[in-house]
Amino acid sequence: AVIGVLSGRPRPELLVVLGGEHSISAGVARGLAGTEAGGDLVAVQIDAHADLRDSYEGSRFSHACAARRILEVCPVMQIGIRSLSQEEEEFRQKSNRVQTVFAEETADGRYLERLAEFVRGKRVYLTVDLDGLDPSIMAAVGTPEPGGLSWGQMLEIVRVIGREAAGVPVADVVELAPIPGLAAPDFLAAKLVYKVMATVLA
């Protein structure tokens, strides 16, 4: 589906994919990499979890494997991480295609310089797992983790990508798990999509 949309005429300036499970991102990345829009591609992953497992519960396409599958088509910088397994840490230490900014490293903002260098002049696939945000503002996720990015930090990441990247052909926002009677997280997710579109297209 991604190949079909991005190969169409006219090609959209930005394709936004909504989820649902983070497992959809593996297919999105493969589709993007298979098109003209996928040249010189890198990915920026906002997430609480590294998602670097090669397989999980018998599937190589589990939500816990999303970043590992994206790495098969392009380098990844992941921001906001605060949970990973021993297997993932061992893989991360050996790989030269993944950079990790743990949540506790985001307080002073210096990671934004690394982000700017990583995306500068590149085509960026932005994948946002909403559990990358602090659960005090984003409780409606399936696997919440203490700590995480603030709304302001999230917007600054988007601004850096919008300013430094050659383009953002595709972005996704995934893992919203609505809680009946609690509307704020749903509005946050919608506003984030709007902010990504506005910033990228500006």
Secondary structure in CASP SS format (residue, H / E / C, confidence):
PFRMAT SS
TARGET T0000
AUTHOR 0000-0000-0000
METHOD secondary structure of the structure
MODEL  1
A C 1.00
V H 1.00
I H 1.00
G H 1.00
V H 1.00
L H 1.00
S C 1.00
G C 1.00
R C 1.00
P C 1.00
R C 1.00
P C 1.00
E C 1.00
L C 1.00
L E 1.00
V E 1.00
V E 1.00
L E 1.00
G C 1.00
G C 1.00
E C 1.00
H C 1.00
S C 1.00
I H 1.00
S H 1.00
A H 1.00
G H 1.00
V H 1.00
A H 1.00
R H 1.00
G H 1.00
L H 1.00
A H 1.00
G C 1.00
T C 1.00
E H 1.00
A H 1.00
G H 1.00
G C 1.00
D C 1.00
L E 1.00
V E 1.00
A E 1.00
V E 1.00
Q E 1.00
I E 1.00
D C 1.00
A C 1.00
H E 1.00
A C 1.00
D C 1.00
L C 1.00
R C 1.00
D C 1.00
S C 1.00
Y E 1.00
E C 1.00
G C 1.00
S E 1.00
R C 1.00
F C 1.00
S C 1.00
H H 1.00
A H 1.00
C H 1.00
A H 1.00
A H 1.00
R H 1.00
R H 1.00
I H 1.00
L C 1.00
E C 1.00
V C 1.00
C C 1.00
P C 1.00
V E 1.00
M E 1.00
Q E 1.00
I E 1.00
G E 1.00
I E 1.00
R C 1.00
S E 1.00
L C 1.00
S C 1.00
Q H 1.00
E H 1.00
E H 1.00
E H 1.00
E H 1.00
F H 1.00
R H 1.00
Q H 1.00
K H 1.00
S C 1.00
N C 1.00
R C 1.00
V E 1.00
Q E 1.00
T E 1.00
V E 1.00
F E 1.00
A H 1.00
E H 1.00
E H 1.00
T C 1.00
A C 1.00
D C 1.00
G C 1.00
R C 1.00
Y H 1.00
L H 1.00
E H 1.00
R H 1.00
L H 1.00
A H 1.00
E H 1.00
F H 1.00
V H 1.00
R C 1.00
G C 1.00
K C 1.00
R E 1.00
V E 1.00
Y E 1.00
L E 1.00
T E 1.00
V E 1.00
D E 1.00
L H 1.00
D H 1.00
G H 1.00
L E 1.00
D C 1.00
P C 1.00
S C 1.00
I C 1.00
M C 1.00
A C 1.00
A C 1.00
V E 1.00
G C 1.00
T C 1.00
P C 1.00
E C 1.00
P C 1.00
G C 1.00
G C 1.00
L E 1.00
S C 1.00
W H 1.00
G H 1.00
Q H 1.00
M H 1.00
L H 1.00
E H 1.00
I H 1.00
V H 1.00
R H 1.00
V H 1.00
I H 1.00
G H 1.00
R H 1.00
E H 1.00
A C 1.00
A C 1.00
G E 1.00
V E 1.00
P E 1.00
V E 1.00
A E 1.00
D E 1.00
V E 1.00
V E 1.00
E C 1.00
L E 1.00
A C 1.00
P C 1.00
I E 1.00
P C 1.00
G C 1.00
L E 1.00
A C 1.00
A H 1.00
P H 1.00
D H 1.00
F H 1.00
L H 1.00
A H 1.00
A H 1.00
K H 1.00
L H 1.00
V H 1.00
Y H 1.00
K H 1.00
V H 1.00
M H 1.00
A H 1.00
T H 1.00
V H 1.00
L H 1.00
A C 1.00
END
